Amino acid sequence: MFKKLFQRPEVSTAKPVVIVSGLPRSGTSMMMKMLAEGGLETVTDSLRQADEDNPNGYFEIELSKNLKDGDGKWLRTAGGKVVKVISYLLEFLPDDLDYAVIFMEREISEILASQKKMLQRRNETSSVPDAEMESQFREHVRAVKFWAARKPNMRIMYVKYNEMVDQPADLCVSIAEFLDLPLNISAMQAVPSQSLYRNRA
Amino acid sequence: MRSVLVGFDAFDPFTYEALAGNGELPNLTALAGKSGYSRLKVCAPPQTEVSWTSIATGSDPGTHGIFDFVHRDPATYVPYVSILPTKQSAVGEQFIPPYTARTIFSEAADMGYPAIALWWPALFPARLDLPISTIPGLGTPDVRGQLGVGTYATSDPDEKKEKTRVTLLKESSKGKYLGALDGPLTKTGAGLQPAKLEFSLDILDDTQAALRIGTVEMPLILGQWSPIFEIKFKLGLLFNVTAITKAILTRARGKISLYFLPLQIHPLSSTWHYGAPKPFIKESWNAGPFLTLGWPQDTTALEEGCITDDQFLALCDSIFESRKRVFYHHLSKMKEGVLAGVFDCLDRVQHMFLRDRTDIVRDWYCRLDGFVGDVRSKMSSLGLDKARFLVMSDHGFRKYRYKVHLNRWLAGNGYLAFSNGAAEPGLQNVAWDESSAYALGLNSIYLNVKGREGKGCVTAEQIEPLLAEIKAKLLNLRGPDGSNAVSSVFMKHEVFSGPYLRLGPDLVVGYAPNYRASSETGLGKAPQSTIEENRDHWGADHCIDPAEVPGVLFANRDVANIPEVSFRDIPFLMIGKHLDQSYVKPPSEQNRQGQENIEDRLKGLGYL
């Protein structure tokens, strides 16, 4: 019995890594900016500079692209800080860390329209019809939600982009409660603005 | 870790949502809040013992091995109760645990936490090798080692019952009667015979009597249940068996009648490992006492007219109250760990009253709602506000208008042939060399597979086409009102996975609402008609298509945001751990179609 008692798993006291996630063009950069304004330290290398698509910056870190190759060591020092990791890469986050994920949701048609413009500006093309891409993104988001809800080391809050842009006040309070952090709410809610709500389909 | 689970057997989401919509279930509505409620996807088949075991293990029957209430020995086709298996040992036939898969209780105990399981199905006999405190539920036998029928004592020598044991009350003098109860079987010169215990019944007036049995003197009031009392049967010179029961005087004028509940295991004096550990059982008994039979709400007595509706409901009341006392006792002592209790009176009440007395059913939903309010209030006063708290059910409920005699349907379609002249067609008189499929249990069809079944004739190449053919035909089966009798048929690999997959039925039949397999089908019999109107008191059921009878899940945490929440998720919600990881597939493995397009798109956008 004593042996059993000493087998209890240790309760992690480390601060969870805050992750902002979602499909590209779902408002992840806006949320990163909000959290930064709210007082949360961001983990970013600023390699990708602000441009016409993201005038406030991307808040990305190039290392996140290596997650798929099993390189997530750099996240060990990210406890209590916020990192942007697109939804596709969430499943590659190291299992031995705890995460509080803010997952941005936006109408897929709006996301596709925004992505199309971004592709054009990057001189990229896509041969996949919109309807097919839309259905694949929907299935991808469904699969991410099914999986993420069942990850013991992952708490997740879904934030609708349009609600955040239109009525940020209550959502900012909810985000602070979810993260259990004393964020500067008024600074956060000043970030979303109709000017960011661009590229609408 | 502190987790409390209250299980309400058969708590139906549609009834809940309707009543809650009228503001009639305030405590559950409060618990549901914005995101603390969801319909729960239940396993196939949605039978009580299968479903609670699937919940406890977070896995389907392919992993735990309980597929149906009735299983069969493929070599002999002989059916047996799946949750009461036995094996021969040096000391005779012994009960063995019906499954060994890991549960939320064993896992919590393994992590070093106390784990208490109260009235959870399929936990008899107690697993002494596991440090789990257990009072078993469905599947616990009576003192005879059977699922249990009561004894009807009557002064009318012509009175007969189909299932209930009948004993004659002989008038020894005016108003004084003598009778005898049959106890456990014992070896006698004439072979195995039931041990007898004589009793006397003195009618005092039109409403009162005195029962004397063994050392017990019990005053009885007409129509009211006695308290639980103990009786002792002598099985030889040195060996006694103590049983518990309750009695009710049902007629005190003219023809006299008295009914005894099935003789049940005394938890402190059992020849089998009823529960564990002993100090826990003693403590629980002192907080109770409680009936120990796996199905203590005596639906057979009600069906056979031994007791009335009100007497049946009064019995359910007393069972619920005694379980509440035991549950509250353990809750009040809880410091950490897992405490789970299954309350199953609602299931029995709905079986007997959902069709004709919805007012009674509604009252029970309100009553359970009140219980949830009391539990939350106690948890709050005990400082357990932040403990995980789950309220859930194993399935919902539907009306049951038509009985399907599935073996008759198989025979009518050329899949099953009976020997000529069989008086009561059933699996005991099948012409196996002419039969390709048979039904047994409430949702199971087996093919008569060569090399697997004792007299199998279906070859490996015939299996898949035969299954597809039977499935297609069953989905076209219509009832007397033209409605579909079956709404789903699953092949075993569609609903089962794990090491016991090969032992499962080849097809799982999901009846449409209003239909269910007849109880004769459950035992492998084949009455003359394919579909028969159900005129029994038992007018509602749940052993149908699982999609038609989802369960409920309430929690003091977010469950509405868990997509497709199912029985597989309960260990995660209860102890923060999945017992079966296989269903939690990363997104890229859930659907590989489209992965390439998504990756190309992300590269194009500079994200990969």
Interface residues (C-beta under 8 A of the other chain):
Chain A: M1 K4 L5 F6 Q7 R8 P9 P24 R25 R48 K65 K68 I86 S87 Y88 L90 E91 Q115 M118 L119 R122 E124 T125 S126 V128 E132 M133 S135 Q136 F137 E139 H140 R142 A143 V144 K145 F146 W147 A149 R150 K151 P152 I156 Y158
Chain B: A109 D110 M111 G112 Y113 P131 N561 I562 P563 E564 D569 F572 G576 K577 H578 V584 K585 P586 P587 S588 Q590 N591 Q593 G594 N597 I598 E599 D600 R601 L602 G604 L605 G606 Y607 L608
